[in-house]
Structures are given as C-alpha cells and as structure tokens.
Amino acid sequence: MDALQRDPRVLAAIRETIAAARRSRAGPPPNWASEVAERYRRASDPSLRPVLNATGVVLHTNLGRAPLARQAVDAMVAVAAGYSSLEFDLPSGSRGRRSEHARAILRRLTGAEDALVVNNAAGALVLALDALGQGGEIAVSRGELIEIGGSFRIPDILARSGARLHEIGTTNRTHLDDYARALRHGVRALLIVHRSNFAQRGFVATPEPRAIAELARAAGVPCIHDLGSGLLADLSPAGLTGEPRIPDAVAAGADIVIFSGDKLLGGPQAGCMVGASAAIGRCRESPFARAVRADKLTLAALGATLRLYEGGADALREIPVLAMLLAAPAELELRARELAGCCPRSLRTELVPGSSAVGGGAFPDAQLPTTLVALSHETLGAEALALRLRTGDPAMVARVGGGRVLLDPRTLALEDFPAAAAALAAAAEPGDLPQ
Ligand SMILES: *Cc1c(COP(=O)(O)O)cnc(C)c1O
C-alpha cells in the first residue's frame, strides 16, 4: 500500500493491465504480476529517447532534425546545471538582454544590421507579421501560400498574427506588377515565402526577392522574407545547389530574413531573424517577443554552432548535418560495408545502390547517392524486423523497400556503429517473435 501511495506508476500500471485484460479477446493475462511489472517498467522509461536514424533522411523532423555538433552540446551542458549570464551584463553588473548573445555573430555571418533569435521559425514569422503588419493587410503571392507540415500553413499563420492576407498573382505566376498593385492598394508589408518542400516547373514566374525588396523600400513598406531552411555553407560539392543562402537573402534587401536554427544550419531548434535595425527593433519590442523567446540552452547551442561557421572549413567537418550531406559516395560505401559487418549472422545482407534525402523542407528534389545495406531475415518479414528495430533498445528507425529493411549509413555516425550492432543483434534474435 505504501508503494502505491508513493509511486503513482504502480496504480496506473495495475489499472492499465486490468483495462487491457477487459479489452482483450484472449481473456486475462496468464501472469498478472509480470504484466503489471512490464507496464510499470514501460511507464518508467522516458518516451523521449535517442534513436539511431538509419533512414538516410538527414533533417528528419520526426527524429528531431539536426543532431548537434559536439561543441554545441558542450556549450549547452556548460550553462545547463548552474547560473549563467543569460540576461546579465557582467562588466556593468546590470540587466542585459538575452537576445544579445547571438546578435553579433549573426550580424557578422549574414551581413545584416541587426539580429534576434526566438523559439523557432514559425514563431519568428508570427512575430514579424504581427510587429510589421500591425493588423493591416500583408501581400503574399498565391504561389507561396504553402503548407510546411504539422499544420503550419501560411494563410492560417497570417490570420493568427492579426494581419490580413492580401493574395496576389496566381499559383504558377506572380509578377512584380502584382506587388506594385498591392502597394498602391495600401498593404502594410510584403511577404516572400521560400517554397521549401516542393518545386514548381513549367509555365512559372516569380520576381527576384531583390526586385520585390526594392519595390517595398521605394514605397516605405517593410519586406519580410521567410527563407525556411537557413543555408550558410556551400553545399555545391554534394551537388546541392539552388537553395538561397542567408547572406544573399540579406543582401537582396529584405527588412527581415527568417530561418530555422535546426535545418540546414545544423544547430538547435530556433527561429533566427536578421535584417534592418528598424524592423528587427520593432519585433524585439513587441509584447509577443516574450511569448516566443529562446531559452538559455538554445542560445548556448546556437552560439557554439555559429562560431564553427566562423572557423570556415571546421563547420563542414564538425556540424553533423553538413558532414552527412557532404559525405562522399566512396566513404558511404565503406561505411555500408562496415555496417553490414555489424549485422548478426541470422540477417542476410546485401549492399545496394540507393539515395538519401536532405529532408527538413530543403532541396526537395535532391537525391544524394548512397550505398544501402539491405537486410532480410529467415523467418521475420521486413515490416516485422523494422518494428523490432524501432521498439528495441537502442531504437533504430529504418526504411522498408522491396520486401527488405534498408539501412542508409549516411545518417549513422561511425560512433553509432556499436549501438547499431546491438540494435540489429537484439532485433534478429530468435524467439520472442511477435505473432
Ligand atoms: C521549416 C519552415 C518554417 C518553420 O520553421 P520551424 O523552425 O520549424 O518553426 C517556416 N517557413 C518555411 C519556409 C520553412 O521551410
């Protein structure tokens, strides 16, 4: 009785076991105690836990997007357990601003006059639309009324910001003149949204952001550019071209450029806003800024990630997202061979050519060549094997294709291989097979 009162998980496990027995057609469990103990154990395990990503999708939103560089993790740990100079100016001993921490480095890296970091890019967009739209109308091309995923839709976000949507152009073609007409109509801001996760081909037209920004400036109206995935590095060695880089978007003259911290930048979840002092200042002063502010762990990790970019070549090696995207096909083949060597003998392995994806709403068309390890098991089907990998410890998420489980070594670091070997051995173990 004591244990029941002290630990609510015990009672919950008993109740769940009884409820499951009532639902089950097979009747009550053969062993009540072990059933309760198993549920108790599951309730005690954290549901948020590390996962081995063998999918080859580098920025997998459901798997937490960007793995952090070691330096970023160290920086988080350094401020996590104790106090920090989060909002404190040490030389003067007076109150400081948390947004100062990433400001100088973001200015240097992007060429912008000012910078602000908030919780995520969606929050940054709402903040910018609210602060600059001031309840008036904001012009957006009909070709950019997009859905990013997870119920993030530009028209809905705009409605929530208090601004009103002023649609211009058509789905496939929007001209500079459409923006000019919107300005004559009296919109409060122009919004450009990067088509992150899809590509348009055929009879299409979109003015250059530079031309739109110039038009806005001439009318004295701010221009907001939602870039989505913020790219700072040069990924053309991996054949990845066409995604706008942040400094170019800033140089094109938008008053605010918005990008995520945990997409191509390879840092923690964050919404970075860079641009003109007047526009960023309005966002900083908005009451809504407080509701979307970034926490100290984010600021520590983002700062450390950005400092790697200032080291030039270091970023490409040290930031996992960049290293994974730039991994050479020959290196991936070697890793695939090694990964196949980690598999227990009960798994048949074959190396097959395949492709990895960037993910995270960037380079939607890109297919990065890789070597996959295709797995098959004598008695377990591919779906059953994939299920056992996902629910094992450590958990591993893989693709299934052509009746086999496919492991892509691009998203597994060499340090992950011992854990991967353990996951594969546990999943392929005979006995205890799900029916
Ligand atoms: C991903 C994305 C967002 C949302 O970014 P989060 O950091 O996930 O909030 C907003 N706009 C565009 C264009 C995006 O690609």
The ligand as an SDF file (V2000), in Angstrom:
LIG
                    3D

 15 15  0  0  0  0  0  0  0  0999 V2000
   10.5120   24.9690  -41.8820 C   0  0  0  0  0  0  0  0  0  0  0  0
    9.9230   26.2510  -42.2960 C   0  0  0  0  0  0  0  0  0  0  0  0
    9.2870   27.0570  -41.3530 C   0  0  0  0  0  0  0  0  0  0  0  0
    9.1090   26.6350  -39.9190 C   0  0  0  0  0  0  0  0  0  0  0  0
   10.3290   26.5300  -39.2600 O   0  0  0  0  0  0  0  0  0  0  0  0
   10.3680   25.9790  -37.7630 P   0  0  0  0  0  0  0  0  0  0  0  0
   11.7340   26.3450  -37.2890 O   0  0  0  0  0  0  0  0  0  0  0  0
   10.1340   24.5240  -37.8600 O   0  0  0  0  0  0  0  0  0  0  0  0
    9.3100   26.6570  -36.9930 O   0  0  0  0  0  0  0  0  0  0  0  0
    8.7700   28.2490  -41.7770 C   0  0  0  0  0  0  0  0  0  0  0  0
    8.8530   28.6290  -43.0550 N   0  0  0  0  0  0  0  0  0  0  0  0
    9.4630   27.8790  -44.0030 C   0  0  0  0  0  0  0  0  0  0  0  0
    9.5140   28.3820  -45.4070 C   0  0  0  0  0  0  0  0  0  0  0  0
   10.0340   26.6590  -43.6430 C   0  0  0  0  0  0  0  0  0  0  0  0
   10.6430   25.9060  -44.5590 O   0  0  0  0  0  0  0  0  0  0  0  0
  1  2  1  0
  2  3  1  0
  2 14  2  0
  3  4  1  0
  3 10  2  0
  4  5  1  0
  5  6  1  0
  6  7  2  0
  6  8  1  0
  6  9  1  0
 10 11  1  0
 11 12  2  0
 12 13  1  0
 12 14  1  0
 14 15  1  0
M  END
$$$$
